[in-house]
């Protein structure tokens, strides 16, 4: 049937996108593509037309999807994945849509994950959207250095730095990300600094960092509200009795739940009933099983040694 189509024989419908035209057989399209099945089997106006205009589709994507209807093969690459996903969504080809989402999931990177997330939201691809969100959480520090992050609108940056799930070693990294976003377009964004800093958990920053970095920053020094936030964070360290009066989220450590923690096995007994003098640790995210004996404790500050 594919060969017959290539020869232009027995074709009874032409699909038109702009100046591009693709001949095909109604029966093949209806049997393979849900969109055309509904069009050609429900007495819609198009079922009697020799030429059907396809609005808003990429010509190369439509051609690839028509070919897929005939031969069941489709090549997905970096250049066509977005247009194929949009075309598959329009034509209700869920298997192609899922394949495109899987392709994008496997290629998430700190430099593209924000764009992929936005695209997934537009195309209502929940699985891809969730995967991109998890990737952003896990690689927040690298993501915050990307052009995509620096180009985000204020409401999206505010929502992102508010999240508990960010994977950061110290809260200082969130502060630096917020300041980098402000400085990227200082003239237009400086007004957003006070509200953005309210979402940075300054009380969790080290006192030295608050004094030497945050308090000395020219953007912070020029803003009365920002200085108040710094004073609040310093009071947290200086006057522990006032800590209960702070908003709970400001002192809640961030925890990226998608990254597994460490499992420790301390001591125990061997088969002879003798006590063990080792501490074993398993890091499911990075390391194989490690072991440290009591004698090694002085030289292994991390408490871990790979076998």
N, C-alpha and C positions, 0 to 999 in steps of 0.2 A: 504493500500500500504506500509505503514511503517512496518507493521508486516510481510508482504511478503518479504520485503527487509531484515529484521532481520533473517528470515529463510533462506536467500540466494537463494530464488526462483525467476526465471524469470529475474534476473539481467543480463544486457547486456553490462555493461561497468565497468571497474575498474579504480579508480583514485589512483595514486601512488605518495607518498611524501616520499622520502628517502626509508626506509625499511617498511613504513606503507602503507597498501592498503585498499581501501574502495570500496566495491561493491555498485552499484546503477543502476537505470533505466534511460536510456537516456531521455525518454519522461517526467519523473518527473523533471530531472535537466533542461531540455530545457524549460519546462513550468514555472519554478520558478526562474531560475538564468539567467540573460541576457547574461553572458559570454558563458554559455553552449548553450543557444538558438542560438547565432551567430555561434558557433562552429558546432552544429549538424544540422542546417537548411541551411547552405550555402556551402555544399559539401567540407568542409575543410578536410584535410588529416586525422585529428583525428576522424572524424565521422565514419570512417570504422575501427578504431583500437579498439581492445578489452581492451587494457590497455593504459591509458593516463598519462604521467608524468606531475605533477604539480610543476613547478619550483618556488622556493622562498616562499613557503607557509608553515605556521606552521601546523603540522599534526592535533593537537587538534582543531585549528581554522577551518580547512577544514572539520573535522568531525562534528563540531557543526553547520557549515553552510549547510552541506548536510542534517543533521537532521532537520534543519530549513526548508529546501525545502520540507520535507515530512510532518512535523507537525505544522509549523508556530510558534514554540516556541524557544526562545533563552535566556539563562541566561548570563547576563553581570556582571562581577565583576572586582575588581582591578587587578587580576592576568591575565585575558584574554582580557581585553578591547583593548589593543594596537594590539595584534595579530588578534583579530576579526576585528578591523577597517582596518588593512592592507589587510586582506583577503577579506573583503567586498568591499574595493576599487578595488582590483584586479578582483573580480567577478562582479563588477558593481552593487552591491546591495545597492542602495542609501538609502533605509529605514534603513538598518542595520548600515550603515555609520553614518547617522544622529542620530540614537539612541546611538551609541558609543560616538559621539561628545557631546550629551546632558549629558551623564553619566560623561564625563570628565569635562564639564563646571560646573556641580553641585559640583564637588570635587576639584575645584581649591583652592590652598593654597599657602601662601608665599614660602613654601619650594619646591613646584613642578611646579609653574606656568610658569617658564622659560623653563623647560623641555617640558611641554605641548605645549607651544607656538612653540618651535622648531619642535616638532612632528607634530603639525597641519600644519606648513609650508611645511614639507616634504610630508605630505599626501594631500596637497592642500585643506585643510578644512578651508575655509575662515571664516566661522561663529565662529568656535572654536578659530582660530587665533586671531580674533578681540576681542573675549571675554577674552582670556588670556592677550592680550595687555591692555585692560581696567583694568583688575584685577591688573596687574603690576603697572599701573599708580596710582590706588587708594591705593595700599598697598606698595608703593615704599620703605618706611623706613623698614618695616618688610622683604621685599624681599631682600633688600641690606644686610641683616644680614644672609642670607641663603648660604649654600654651593654652590648651583647652581649659584648664583650671583658671588661669589668669584672665581668660575671656568670659568666664561665667557671669551671668547677671547677679546682682546683690542677693536677691531672695534665695537663689540656689546655693550660694556660698554660705549664707547664714544658716540655712537648713543643714548643710553638710557639716559645718564645724560644731553644730549642736549635738551631733549623734554620739551616743554612747559607744557604738561599735567600732570607732576608729582605732586602727592598730598603730599606736604610737608608743615609743619607749618612755617619753616624758611629755608633759603638757606643753613644754616650751616649743615643741615642734608644731603644735597647732597655732600657737602665737605667731611663729615665724611665717607660717602659711598665710594667716590673716593679714599680716603686715605686707607680705609680698603682693597679695592681691590688691591692697590699697595703693601701694607705690606704683603698680603697673599703670595706673591712670590716676595719679594723685589728685589732680585738679578736680576731677569729677567724683572721685570716690572718698575723699577725705571726710566728707560729711557723714559717711556710714560707719566710721571707725568706732564711735562710742557703742552703737548697737551691736556691732560685730564683736567687740571685746567683752560684752556681757555674756557671750556664748563661749568664750575662752575661759577655761577653769583656772583663773589666775592663782587662787589659793593653793593649787596643786603644784605650782612652780616653786623651784628652790628660792629661798630668800636672796641668795647671791644673784640669781638671774633677775629677780624682781628689781633689785637695787641697781645692778650694773647694766642691765640690758633694757628692761621694760621702762623703768623710770627715767632713763637717760635718752630714750628715743625722742627725737624732735616732734614727731606726730603726737605722741602721748603728752609730752610737756606742754604742747600748745592747746590741749583740750582739758577743760576743767572736769568734765564727766569721766574722762579716761583716768585722770589723776585720782579721782575718788575711788575708782575701781582698783587701782594699784594700792591705795591706802587700805582698802578693805582686805585685800589679799595679804598685806603685811601685818595687819591686825590679827589675821587668822594665825599667823606664826607667833606673834608677840603675846597675844592674849587668848590662850586656849579656852578660857571660860566663856568667850563670846562666840565660839564656833557653832553652838546650836542655833544661833540666830541667823546664820547664813542660809540662803536657799540651798536645798539639798543637792541639786544637780551640780552646783559649783564645787563641791568637795567629793563628788562621786567619781572614782577612777574610771577611765574608759576601759572597755573590755571587748576585744574583737572575738565574738563567740564562734566564728567560723575557723579560728586557728586553735588547734588542739593544744592542751597544756602538757606538762611533764608528769610522768608517772614514776614515783620513787618506791623502791623496796629497801627497807632498812633492817639489817640484821636478819634474825630468823634462826632456824635450826637446820642442820644437815640431816642426812638419813641416819647417822649414828647418834643423833641427839645433842651434838655439840653446837655451841653458839657460833654464828657466822660474824666475821668482823669486816663485812663489806656493805657498801651502799650501792645499789644499782639504780640506774635512771634510764628511762626510755622516753625519747622525744619523737613522737610519731610524725612531726612535721619536718624535721631536718635530719636527725641523727639515728644511726643504728643503736642497738643496746650498748650501754656503757657500764663500766664497773669501776669502783674505787675501793681499795682496801684501807683499813684504818692507818696503815703505815704510810699510805700515799697522801694523807690528808693535808700535810703541810705543803706539798708541792702542787697539789691539784686544787686550786682555790675555787674552781667552778664546781667541784664535787663530781666530776664526770671524766671518764676516760673510755674511749672507744675500744672495743675488743678487736 
